């Protein structure tokens, strides 16, 4: 039996049908893929998980106890409130007292500092400078005379060294007496001072020894005692300038002592308010 081979036109038709079927199948598959992609894009996104919040705590309801209205309870409550008010007043008074004490201590300390600084300047023979106004502000209303004496001493200072040098300059005049008596009178006074009878416990009245004693007193800053010794010398009448300076020195130190005592006692004015 002899096989009959297909003719060329039939072969071409079969190939065309096969290619068409393949293309249709591929187109169908691509269409499915595109449709699936579009559907996936249009699908809504799933919401992100929200954190779980803790449940609110239960509110604790405080029920106030009923206020007693009987007379005994009201009286006890009034007594308790009165005691608390008294304690509060006592604490307030204590705080006020402590504040007043602190202010007073500060005022005393400032007054003492001003007085000490003034004494230091005067002892060194220096001017007071800004301390003058401080003295007026702190002590001018209560101790005006002392303030004036200290300010004058600051402007015209006199030190122990000044008094010692002045004593050396007039020492011979103090020992010999007035020059008007002539050399004879001075010689007789010097001769009479060679032999002097006095009690053993008493200080020697001999002018030379008295001058030595005056110098020792000045070295110890006992100016007031030195003044009394100078007044007993034969030539005391010729030492007026020295005695005036020594008396001013003594008066200034007394004024400083008065201001220091006033500062310790709090008898000073408050510092003026700054503008």
Secondary structure, DSSP 4 states (H G I P E B T S, - for coil): ----PPPHHHHHHHHHHHHHHHHHHHHHHHHHHHHHHHHHHHSPPPPPPPPPPPPPPPPPPP-PPPPP-SHHHHHHHHHHHHHHHHHHHHHHHHHHHHHHHHHHHHHHHHHHHHHHHHHHHHHTT---TTHHHHHHHHHTTT-HHHHHHHHHHHHS---HHHHHHHHHHHHHHHHH--GGGHHHHHHHHHHHTTS----TTSPP--HHHHHHHHHHHHHTT-HHHHHHHHHTSTTGGG-HHHHHHHHHHHHHHHHHHHHHHHHHHT-SPPPPPP-
